[in-house]
Amino acid sequence: MEKFGYIWENFKSIMKIKIILFTINIFFFSFISSAQSYKFDKFIIYQNLTDSIESNVYCNSNNSNYFLRVLNSYHGQEALIYDLINKKVHYFDVIKKSIGDDSNEISFKYKNSKAVIEKYNTNYFFEYNKIDDDSLYNYSKLVVYKNKSKNKKINEIELKIKKDKSNYFPLYRFCTMHTFEFKTEMDFSIDGIVETSRTKKDDLITNEIVLTNFEDFDLELVVPKDLIIK
């Protein structure tokens, strides 16, 4: 996945004040009625403790086929919807307008879409193993192999997963497993959200990730039927 700029780090703090969210209005209502709608009900932050990088993502707890990031770019603030099934990224301008001393109106204007060229390494193979669990957590291990026969181990990822009725493993993969963001075929059916993970190679911890935010959200964005492809 190409880099689109710095993550909009202050977006969460802005949400603490009264904000009115408007879904995008493209030309005419009749046009919108035949467009693609994306709904988001969770906002999460994963913190990579190894390199101090945050991943801020919005998701749908019932649909792991798309995610949203809000970023800073050279052109201002942008919202990017990553459609993992159709292999496209949809770009929106984020428009903020003050409507009072402590209120902001935020709207999203569709700009264009781009096809995604996948760049993940097909020589990596993954195996999920459940180790233990209790009333709250599932303790598991994701083993990474270099070959399909799975006899050449590269490393392993220890996972602490808080149990939930929804499967948030695709969210973890999208946020933390760079170059595998669009590889939906490696998703595992795990009811819960990864709270911590540690990547180990030869008993040495090479990467450590922790979930620092997991909260309810309510946003819907609409992409027109006739996309502007760049």
C-alpha positions as protocol buffer text, in pm:
chain_id: "A"
residue {
  index: 1
  type: MET
  ca { x: 0 y: 0 z: 0 }
}
residue {
  index: 2
  type: GLU
  ca { x: 138 y: 340 z: -90 }
}
residue {
  index: 3
  type: LYS
  ca { x: 185 y: 599 z: 183 }
}
residue {
  index: 4
  type: PHE
  ca { x: -65 y: 879 z: 175 }
}
residue {
  index: 5
  type: GLY
  ca { x: 80 y: 1113 z: 435 }
}
residue {
  index: 6
  type: TYR
  ca { x: 66 y: 1150 z: 810 }
}
residue {
  index: 7
  type: ILE
  ca { x: -223 y: 1011 z: 1011 }
}
residue {
  index: 8
  type: TRP
  ca { x: -462 y: 1277 z: 1132 }
}
residue {
  index: 9
  type: GLU
  ca { x: -346 y: 1253 z: 1491 }
}
residue {
  index: 10
  type: ASN
  ca { x: -573 y: 1519 z: 1634 }
}
residue {
  index: 11
  type: PHE
  ca { x: -893 y: 1379 z: 1484 }
}
residue {
  index: 12
  type: LYS
  ca { x: -991 y: 1200 z: 1803 }
}
residue {
  index: 13
  type: SER
  ca { x: -958 y: 1516 z: 2013 }
}
residue {
  index: 14
  type: ILE
  ca { x: -1174 y: 1706 z: 1766 }
}
residue {
  index: 15
  type: MET
  ca { x: -1444 y: 1443 z: 1814 }
}
residue {
  index: 16
  type: LYS
  ca { x: -1469 y: 1537 z: 2183 }
}
residue {
  index: 17
  type: ILE
  ca { x: -1649 y: 1859 z: 2097 }
}
residue {
  index: 18
  type: LYS
  ca { x: -1990 y: 1877 z: 1939 }
}
residue {
  index: 19
  type: ILE
  ca { x: -1953 y: 1768 z: 1578 }
}
residue {
  index: 20
  type: ILE
  ca { x: -2222 y: 1724 z: 1319 }
}
residue {
  index: 21
  type: LEU
  ca { x: -2129 y: 1465 z: 1063 }
}
residue {
  index: 22
  type: PHE
  ca { x: -2281 y: 1493 z: 717 }
}
residue {
  index: 23
  type: THR
  ca { x: -2272 y: 1220 z: 457 }
}
residue {
  index: 24
  type: ILE
  ca { x: -2153 y: 1330 z: 118 }
}
residue {
  index: 25
  type: ASN
  ca { x: -2402 y: 1480 z: -127 }
}
residue {
  index: 26
  type: ILE
  ca { x: -2300 y: 1407 z: -487 }
}
residue {
  index: 27
  type: PHE
  ca { x: -2491 y: 1615 z: -742 }
}
residue {
  index: 28
  type: PHE
  ca { x: -2845 y: 1478 z: -701 }
}
residue {
  index: 29
  type: PHE
  ca { x: -3027 y: 1255 z: -452 }
}
residue {
  index: 30
  type: SER
  ca { x: -3140 y: 1021 z: -727 }
}
residue {
  index: 31
  type: PHE
  ca { x: -2776 y: 972 z: -820 }
}
residue {
  index: 32
  type: ILE
  ca { x: -2684 y: 894 z: -459 }
}
residue {
  index: 33
  type: SER
  ca { x: -2958 y: 631 z: -431 }
}
residue {
  index: 34
  type: SER
  ca { x: -2768 y: 402 z: -670 }
}
residue {
  index: 35
  type: ALA
  ca { x: -2425 y: 462 z: -515 }
}
residue {
  index: 36
  type: GLN
  ca { x: -2212 y: 253 z: -277 }
}
residue {
  index: 37
  type: SER
  ca { x: -2257 y: 320 z: 94 }
}
residue {
  index: 38
  type: TYR
  ca { x: -1990 y: 249 z: 357 }
}
residue {
  index: 39
  type: LYS
  ca { x: -2084 y: 250 z: 726 }
}
residue {
  index: 40
  type: PHE
  ca { x: -1842 y: 271 z: 1020 }
}
residue {
  index: 41
  type: ASP
  ca { x: -1926 y: 200 z: 1385 }
}
residue {
  index: 42
  type: LYS
  ca { x: -1585 y: 159 z: 1553 }
}
residue {
  index: 43
  type: PHE
  ca { x: -1275 y: 378 z: 1587 }
}
residue {
  index: 44
  type: ILE
  ca { x: -952 y: 206 z: 1693 }
}
residue {
  index: 45
  type: ILE
  ca { x: -587 y: 291 z: 1748 }
}
residue {
  index: 46
  type: TYR
  ca { x: -303 y: 38 z: 1741 }
}
residue {
  index: 47
  type: GLN
  ca { x: 30 y: 155 z: 1882 }
}
residue {
  index: 48
  type: ASN
  ca { x: 351 y: -7 z: 1761 }
}
residue {
  index: 49
  type: LEU
  ca { x: 576 y: 11 z: 2067 }
}
residue {
  index: 50
  type: THR
  ca { x: 881 y: -87 z: 1865 }
}
residue {
  index: 51
  type: ASP
  ca { x: 886 y: 207 z: 1624 }
}
residue {
  index: 52
  type: SER
  ca { x: 630 y: 441 z: 1795 }
}
residue {
  index: 53
  type: ILE
  ca { x: 393 y: 439 z: 1497 }
}
residue {
  index: 54
  type: GLU
  ca { x: 17 y: 468 z: 1546 }
}
residue {
  index: 55
  type: SER
  ca { x: -247 y: 323 z: 1316 }
}
residue {
  index: 56
  type: ASN
  ca { x: -584 y: 504 z: 1340 }
}
residue {
  index: 57
  type: VAL
  ca { x: -863 y: 320 z: 1160 }
}
residue {
  index: 58
  type: TYR
  ca { x: -1243 y: 322 z: 1140 }
}
residue {
  index: 59
  type: CYS
  ca { x: -1422 y: -4 z: 1073 }
}
residue {
  index: 60
  type: ASN
  ca { x: -1757 y: -178 z: 1053 }
}
residue {
  index: 61
  type: SER
  ca { x: -1788 y: -443 z: 1324 }
}
residue {
  index: 62
  type: ASN
  ca { x: -2009 y: -655 z: 1096 }
}
residue {
  index: 63
  type: ASN
  ca { x: -1817 y: -610 z: 771 }
}
residue {
  index: 64
  type: SER
  ca { x: -1440 y: -649 z: 746 }
}
residue {
  index: 65
  type: ASN
  ca { x: -1427 y: -587 z: 371 }
}
residue {
  index: 66
  type: TYR
  ca { x: -1349 y: -216 z: 401 }
}
residue {
  index: 67
  type: PHE
  ca { x: -1175 y: 31 z: 635 }
}
residue {
  index: 68
  type: LEU
  ca { x: -1135 y: 408 z: 666 }
}
residue {
  index: 69
  type: ARG
  ca { x: -833 y: 623 z: 746 }
}
residue {
  index: 70
  type: VAL
  ca { x: -831 y: 1003 z: 791 }
}
residue {
  index: 71
  type: LEU
  ca { x: -494 y: 1149 z: 692 }
}
residue {
  index: 72
  type: ASN
  ca { x: -303 y: 1468 z: 642 }
}
residue {
  index: 73
  type: SER
  ca { x: -172 y: 1514 z: 290 }
}
residue {
  index: 74
  type: TYR
  ca { x: -11 y: 1789 z: 81 }
}
residue {
  index: 75
  type: HIS
  ca { x: -361 y: 1886 z: -34 }
}
residue {
  index: 76
  type: GLY
  ca { x: -515 y: 1907 z: 313 }
}
residue {
  index: 77
  type: GLN
  ca { x: -703 y: 1651 z: 514 }
}
residue {
  index: 78
  type: GLU
  ca { x: -827 y: 1343 z: 330 }
}
residue {
  index: 79
  type: ALA
  ca { x: -1042 y: 1043 z: 411 }
}
residue {
  index: 80
  type: LEU
  ca { x: -951 y: 717 z: 237 }
}
residue {
  index: 81
  type: ILE
  ca { x: -1184 y: 419 z: 214 }
}
residue {
  index: 82
  type: TYR
  ca { x: -997 y: 97 z: 142 }
}
residue {
  index: 83
  type: ASP
  ca { x: -1229 y: -149 z: -33 }
}
residue {
  index: 84
  type: LEU
  ca { x: -1053 y: -483 z: 7 }
}
residue {
  index: 85
  type: ILE
  ca { x: -1291 y: -683 z: -210 }
}
residue {
  index: 86
  type: ASN
  ca { x: -1302 y: -451 z: -511 }
}
residue {
  index: 87
  type: LYS
  ca { x: -932 y: -363 z: -464 }
}
residue {
  index: 88
  type: LYS
  ca { x: -990 y: 14 z: -472 }
}
residue {
  index: 89
  type: VAL
  ca { x: -915 y: 318 z: -258 }
}
residue {
  index: 90
  type: HIS
  ca { x: -1175 y: 599 z: -256 }
}
residue {
  index: 91
  type: TYR
  ca { x: -1054 y: 951 z: -176 }
}
residue {
  index: 92
  type: PHE
  ca { x: -1257 y: 1223 z: -1 }
}
residue {
  index: 93
  type: ASP
  ca { x: -1172 y: 1579 z: 91 }
}
residue {
  index: 94
  type: VAL
  ca { x: -1245 y: 1647 z: 460 }
}
residue {
  index: 95
  type: ILE
  ca { x: -1406 y: 1990 z: 497 }
}
residue {
  index: 96
  type: LYS
  ca { x: -1431 y: 2152 z: 840 }
}
residue {
  index: 97
  type: LYS
  ca { x: -1650 y: 2455 z: 909 }
}
residue {
  index: 98
  type: SER
  ca { x: -1689 y: 2631 z: 1243 }
}
residue {
  index: 99
  type: ILE
  ca { x: -2053 y: 2679 z: 1340 }
}
residue {
  index: 100
  type: GLY
  ca { x: -1998 y: 2814 z: 1691 }
}
residue {
  index: 101
  type: ASP
  ca { x: -1750 y: 2861 z: 1970 }
}
residue {
  index: 102
  type: ASP
  ca { x: -1718 y: 2490 z: 2040 }
}
residue {
  index: 103
  type: SER
  ca { x: -1881 y: 2327 z: 1739 }
}
residue {
  index: 104
  type: ASN
  ca { x: -1754 y: 2212 z: 1402 }
}
residue {
  index: 105
  type: GLU
  ca { x: -1937 y: 2087 z: 1098 }
}
residue {
  index: 106
  type: ILE
  ca { x: -1744 y: 1819 z: 912 }
}
residue {
  index: 107
  type: SER
  ca { x: -1838 y: 1707 z: 561 }
}
residue {
  index: 108
  type: PHE
  ca { x: -1678 y: 1468 z: 314 }
}
residue {
  index: 109
  type: LYS
  ca { x: -1657 y: 1541 z: -59 }
}
residue {
  index: 110
  type: TYR
  ca { x: -1576 y: 1255 z: -295 }
}
residue {
  index: 111
  type: LYS
  ca { x: -1274 y: 1322 z: -520 }
}
residue {
  index: 112
  type: ASN
  ca { x: -1168 y: 1008 z: -703 }
}
residue {
  index: 113
  type: SER
  ca { x: -1075 y: 643 z: -676 }
}
residue {
  index: 114
  type: LYS
  ca { x: -766 y: 436 z: -751 }
}
residue {
  index: 115
  type: ALA
  ca { x: -713 y: 70 z: -820 }
}
residue {
  index: 116
  type: VAL
  ca { x: -479 y: -105 z: -578 }
}
residue {
  index: 117
  type: ILE
  ca { x: -182 y: -307 z: -698 }
}
residue {
  index: 118
  type: GLU
  ca { x: -108 y: -568 z: -432 }
}
residue {
  index: 119
  type: LYS
  ca { x: 255 y: -593 z: -327 }
}
residue {
  index: 120
  type: TYR
  ca { x: 256 y: -860 z: -57 }
}
residue {
  index: 121
  type: ASN
  ca { x: 509 y: -1141 z: -55 }
}
residue {
  index: 122
  type: THR
  ca { x: 334 y: -1458 z: -171 }
}
residue {
  index: 123
  type: ASN
  ca { x: 618 y: -1670 z: -24 }
}
residue {
  index: 124
  type: TYR
  ca { x: 483 y: -1617 z: 329 }
}
residue {
  index: 125
  type: PHE
  ca { x: 243 y: -1874 z: 473 }
}
residue {
  index: 126
  type: PHE
  ca { x: 55 y: -1842 z: 802 }
}
residue {
  index: 127
  type: GLU
  ca { x: -76 y: -2090 z: 1056 }
}
residue {
  index: 128
  type: TYR
  ca { x: -307 y: -1997 z: 1344 }
}
residue {
  index: 129
  type: ASN
  ca { x: -287 y: -2197 z: 1667 }
}
residue {
  index: 130
  type: LYS
  ca { x: -499 y: -2143 z: 1976 }
}
residue {
  index: 131
  type: ILE
  ca { x: -289 y: -2195 z: 2291 }
}
residue {
  index: 132
  type: ASP
  ca { x: -523 y: -2123 z: 2583 }
}
residue {
  index: 133
  type: ASP
  ca { x: -824 y: -1917 z: 2688 }
}
residue {
  index: 134
  type: ASP
  ca { x: -1024 y: -1798 z: 2989 }
}
residue {
  index: 135
  type: SER
  ca { x: -1353 y: -1615 z: 3037 }
}
residue {
  index: 136
  type: LEU
  ca { x: -1222 y: -1291 z: 2885 }
}
residue {
  index: 137
  type: TYR
  ca { x: -928 y: -1375 z: 2658 }
}
residue {
  index: 138
  type: ASN
  ca { x: -808 y: -1610 z: 2391 }
}
residue {
  index: 139
  type: TYR
  ca { x: -430 y: -1667 z: 2384 }
}
residue {
  index: 140
  type: SER
  ca { x: -306 y: -1770 z: 2042 }
}
residue {
  index: 141
  type: LYS
  ca { x: -5 y: -1785 z: 1815 }
}
residue {
  index: 142
  type: LEU
  ca { x: 34 y: -1694 z: 1449 }
}
residue {
  index: 143
  type: VAL
  ca { x: 327 y: -1881 z: 1295 }
}
residue {
  index: 144
  type: VAL
  ca { x: 486 y: -1743 z: 978 }
}
residue {
  index: 145
  type: TYR
  ca { x: 654 y: -1983 z: 736 }
}
residue {
  index: 146
  type: LYS
  ca { x: 868 y: -1932 z: 429 }
}
residue {
  index: 147
  type: ASN
  ca { x: 731 y: -2229 z: 235 }
}
residue {
  index: 148
  type: LYS
  ca { x: 395 y: -2392 z: 172 }
}
residue {
  index: 149
  type: SER
  ca { x: 495 y: -2716 z: 342 }
}
residue {
  index: 150
  type: LYS
  ca { x: 547 y: -2509 z: 660 }
}
residue {
  index: 151
  type: ASN
  ca { x: 878 y: -2655 z: 767 }
}
residue {
  index: 152
  type: LYS
  ca { x: 1080 y: -2332 z: 741 }
}
residue {
  index: 153
  type: LYS
  ca { x: 962 y: -2101 z: 1016 }
}
residue {
  index: 154
  type: ILE
  ca { x: 1040 y: -1729 z: 989 }
}
residue {
  index: 155
  type: ASN
  ca { x: 892 y: -1607 z: 1315 }
}
residue {
  index: 156
  type: GLU
  ca { x: 582 y: -1632 z: 1532 }
}
residue {
  index: 157
  type: ILE
  ca { x: 336 y: -1375 z: 1664 }
}
residue {
  index: 158
  type: GLU
  ca { x: 188 y: -1418 z: 2010 }
}
residue {
  index: 159
  type: LEU
  ca { x: -168 y: -1282 z: 2029 }
}
residue {
  index: 160
  type: LYS
  ca { x: -379 y: -1183 z: 2328 }
}
residue {
  index: 161
  type: ILE
  ca { x: -736 y: -1156 z: 2199 }
}
residue {
  index: 162
  type: LYS
  ca { x: -1024 y: -1009 z: 2398 }
}
residue {
  index: 163
  type: LYS
  ca { x: -1336 y: -1211 z: 2328 }
}
residue {
  index: 164
  type: ASP
  ca { x: -1614 y: -1041 z: 2136 }
}
residue {
  index: 165
  type: LYS
  ca { x: -1909 y: -1143 z: 1919 }
}
residue {
  index: 166
  type: SER
  ca { x: -1738 y: -984 z: 1616 }
}
residue {
  index: 167
  type: ASN
  ca { x: -1423 y: -1101 z: 1438 }
}
residue {
  index: 168
  type: TYR
  ca { x: -1170 y: -816 z: 1440 }
}
residue {
  index: 169
  type: PHE
  ca { x: -869 y: -1012 z: 1317 }
}
residue {
  index: 170
  type: PRO
  ca { x: -900 y: -856 z: 965 }
}
residue {
  index: 171
  type: LEU
  ca { x: -875 y: -516 z: 1137 }
}
residue {
  index: 172
  type: TYR
  ca { x: -554 y: -622 z: 1312 }
}
residue {
  index: 173
  type: ARG
  ca { x: -411 y: -753 z: 985 }
}
residue {
  index: 174
  type: PHE
  ca { x: -500 y: -431 z: 800 }
}
residue {
  index: 175
  type: CYS
  ca { x: -353 y: -207 z: 1073 }
}
residue {
  index: 176
  type: THR
  ca { x: -37 y: -393 z: 1166 }
}
residue {
  index: 177
  type: MET
  ca { x: 69 y: -638 z: 894 }
}
residue {
  index: 178
  type: HIS
  ca { x: 212 y: -412 z: 627 }
}
residue {
  index: 179
  type: THR
  ca { x: 209 y: -544 z: 269 }
}
residue {
  index: 180
  type: PHE
  ca { x: -72 y: -784 z: 370 }
}
residue {
  index: 181
  type: GLU
  ca { x: -344 y: -519 z: 404 }
}
residue {
  index: 182
  type: PHE
  ca { x: -546 y: -650 z: 109 }
}
residue {
  index: 183
  type: LYS
  ca { x: -475 y: -1021 z: 157 }
}
residue {
  index: 184
  type: THR
  ca { x: -821 y: -1119 z: 283 }
}
residue {
  index: 185
  type: GLU
  ca { x: -762 y: -1489 z: 217 }
}
residue {
  index: 186
  type: MET
  ca { x: -528 y: -1508 z: 517 }
}
residue {
  index: 187
  type: ASP
  ca { x: -799 y: -1397 z: 763 }
}
residue {
  index: 188
  type: PHE
  ca { x: -888 y: -1638 z: 1040 }
}
residue {
  index: 189
  type: SER
  ca { x: -1225 y: -1682 z: 1205 }
}
residue {
  index: 190
  type: ILE
  ca { x: -1153 y: -1546 z: 1554 }
}
residue {
  index: 191
  type: ASP
  ca { x: -1430 y: -1389 z: 1762 }
}
residue {
  index: 192
  type: GLY
  ca { x: -1257 y: -1102 z: 1937 }
}
residue {
  index: 193
  type: ILE
  ca { x: -1010 y: -818 z: 1898 }
}
residue {
  index: 194
  type: VAL
  ca { x: -632 y: -846 z: 1931 }
}
residue {
  index: 195
  type: GLU
  ca { x: -529 y: -636 z: 2232 }
}
residue {
  index: 196
  type: THR
  ca { x: -158 y: -713 z: 2225 }
}
residue {
  index: 197
  type: SER
  ca { x: 83 y: -894 z: 1997 }
}
residue {
  index: 198
  type: ARG
  ca { x: 452 y: -979 z: 2017 }
}
residue {
  index: 199
  type: THR
  ca { x: 655 y: -1096 z: 1722 }
}
residue {
  index: 200
  type: LYS
  ca { x: 936 y: -1331 z: 1824 }
}
residue {
  index: 201
  type: LYS
  ca { x: 1228 y: -1469 z: 1627 }
}
residue {
  index: 202
  type: ASP
  ca { x: 1474 y: -1704 z: 1794 }
}
residue {
  index: 203
  type: ASP
  ca { x: 1317 y: -1611 z: 2131 }
}
residue {
  index: 204
  type: LEU
  ca { x: 1389 y: -1241 z: 2073 }
}
residue {
  index: 205
  type: ILE
  ca { x: 1100 y: -991 z: 2061 }
}
residue {
  index: 206
  type: THR
  ca { x: 1130 y: -801 z: 1733 }
}
residue {
  index: 207
  type: ASN
  ca { x: 795 y: -619 z: 1733 }
}
residue {
  index: 208
  type: GLU
  ca { x: 532 y: -535 z: 1993 }
}
residue {
  index: 209
  type: ILE
  ca { x: 185 y: -387 z: 1930 }
}
residue {
  index: 210
  type: VAL
  ca { x: -89 y: -279 z: 2170 }
}
residue {
  index: 211
  type: LEU
  ca { x: -449 y: -166 z: 2121 }
}
residue {
  index: 212
  type: THR
  ca { x: -481 y: 179 z: 2282 }
}
residue {
  index: 213
  type: ASN
  ca { x: -830 y: 282 z: 2170 }
}
residue {
  index: 214
  type: PHE
  ca { x: -1149 y: 93 z: 2086 }
}
residue {
  index: 215
  type: GLU
  ca { x: -1468 y: 298 z: 2087 }
}
residue {
  index: 216
  type: ASP
  ca { x: -1808 y: 329 z: 1924 }
}
residue {
  index: 217
  type: PHE
  ca { x: -1846 y: 560 z: 1626 }
}
residue {
  index: 218
  type: ASP
  ca { x: -2118 y: 654 z: 1378 }
}
residue {
  index: 219
  type: LEU
  ca { x: -2035 y: 758 z: 1023 }
}
residue {
  index: 220
  type: GLU
  ca { x: -2159 y: 679 z: 674 }
}
residue {
  index: 221
  type: LEU
  ca { x: -1985 y: 778 z: 351 }
}
residue {
  index: 222
  type: VAL
  ca { x: -2118 y: 736 z: -1 }
}
residue {
  index: 223
  type: VAL
  ca { x: -1922 y: 671 z: -319 }
}
residue {
  index: 224
  type: PRO
  ca { x: -2096 y: 748 z: -650 }
}
residue {
  index: 225
  type: LYS
  ca { x: -2185 y: 470 z: -889 }
}
residue {
  index: 226
  type: ASP
  ca { x: -1975 y: 622 z: -1168 }
}
residue {
  index: 227
  type: LEU
  ca { x: -1629 y: 638 z: -1016 }
}
residue {
  index: 228
  type: ILE
  ca { x: -1364 y: 890 z: -1114 }
}
residue {
  index: 229
  type: ILE
  ca { x: -1065 y: 661 z: -1169 }
}
residue {
  index: 230
  type: LYS
  ca { x: -716 y: 808 z: -1139 }
}
